[in-house]
Amino acid sequence: MAVVFLDLGNLKQLNDSDSHDVGDAALQATANDHVARLGGDEFAIFLPEIGIGEAEETGSKISFAINNALRCYHSVIGSIGKACFSEIDRSFPEMLKAADELMYEVKRSGKGSVITRLIGNND
């Protein structure tokens, strides 16, 4: 399984420059039945029964779809961290934290991309 952590970078700038209504529209452009908003500009996506290869492909598709949906909202860009687990040997908050840490790696490297990592028993 995989847990995906998505951050919409620069959403605050959009809210401040164009209004909260425009920011809300950008959020609505990203959300659907498979995406849970954690708060602010952060979302989680749960991908059960998926291998790392499928997770990498799915992450690329998610990134493309999110950034395509946001293209009319200048400066807002999605950064995605995907943590893949071969075994469910930890709590959901721990899995979410692993994906969140990967998302921050993306943000530190310039935003707007995806990182996928297999997380094992010792990570």
C-alpha positions in Angstrom: 0.0 0.0 0.0 1.0 3.6 -0.4 0.2 6.8 1.4 0.5 10.0 -0.6 1.0 13.4 1.0 0.2 16.4 -1.2 1.0 20.1 -0.4 -0.3 23.0 -2.5 2.6 25.4 -2.4 1.9 29.1 -2.6 -1.8 28.8 -1.9 -1.5 31.5 0.8 -0.1 33.9 -1.8 -3.1 33.1 -4.1 -5.5 33.8 -1.2 -3.7 37.0 -0.4 -3.4 38.3 -3.9 -6.6 37.1 -5.6 -9.0 36.4 -2.6 -10.0 33.4 -0.5 -12.8 32.6 -3.1 -10.1 32.0 -5.7 -8.0 30.0 -3.2 -11.1 27.9 -2.4 -11.7 27.3 -6.1 -8.1 26.1 -6.4 -8.7 23.7 -3.5 -11.9 22.4 -5.1 -10.0 21.9 -8.4 -7.7 19.4 -6.5 -10.2 17.5 -4.3 -12.2 14.5 -5.2 -13.6 11.4 -3.6 -10.1 9.8 -3.3 -8.4 12.8 -1.7 -8.8 13.8 2.0 -8.0 17.3 3.0 -5.9 17.3 6.2 -6.1 21.0 6.7 -4.9 24.2 5.0 -3.2 23.3 1.8 -2.4 19.7 2.7 -4.1 16.5 1.5 -3.6 12.7 1.9 -4.4 10.0 -0.6 -4.5 6.3 0.5 -3.6 3.8 -2.2 -4.4 0.2 -0.8 -3.0 -2.9 -2.5 -0.5 -1.2 -4.7 3.2 -2.0 -5.4 6.0 0.6 -5.7 6.0 0.5 -9.5 2.3 1.2 -9.6 2.7 3.8 -6.9 5.3 5.7 -8.9 3.2 5.7 -12.0 0.1 6.7 -10.0 2.1 9.5 -8.3 3.2 10.9 -11.7 -0.4 10.8 -12.9 -1.6 12.5 -9.7 1.1 15.2 -10.0 0.2 15.9 -13.6 -3.5 16.0 -12.9 -3.1 18.3 -9.8 -0.7 20.7 -11.5 -2.9 20.7 -14.7 -6.0 21.5 -12.6 -4.1 24.4 -10.9 -2.5 25.9 -14.0 -5.0 28.8 -14.0 -4.2 29.6 -10.4 -0.9 31.3 -10.9 1.9 30.2 -8.6 0.1 27.3 -6.9 1.9 24.1 -7.4 1.6 20.6 -5.9 4.5 18.8 -4.2 4.0 15.1 -3.5 5.6 12.6 -1.2 4.7 8.9 -1.5 5.6 6.4 1.1 5.1 2.7 0.0 4.8 -0.1 2.5 5.3 -3.7 1.7 3.8 -4.6 5.1 1.4 -2.7 7.2 3.6 -2.8 10.3 2.9 0.7 11.8 0.0 3.0 12.6 -1.7 5.2 10.0 -0.3 8.4 11.6 3.2 6.9 11.3 2.6 6.1 7.6 1.3 9.6 7.0 4.3 11.1 8.7 6.6 9.1 6.4 4.8 10.5 3.3 4.8 14.0 4.8 8.6 13.8 5.3 9.1 12.8 1.7 6.8 15.7 0.6 9.1 18.1 2.5 12.1 16.7 0.6 10.3 17.7 -2.6 9.6 21.2 -1.3 13.3 21.6 -0.3 14.4 20.7 -3.8 12.2 23.2 -5.6 8.6 22.1 -5.4 6.3 20.7 -8.0 7.6 17.2 -8.3 7.1 13.7 -6.8 9.3 11.5 -4.7 8.4 7.8 -4.0 10.2 5.6 -1.5 9.7 2.1 -0.2 9.6 2.1 3.5 10.7 -1.1 5.2 10.5 -2.4 8.7 13.7 -0.6 9.8 12.8 2.9 8.5 
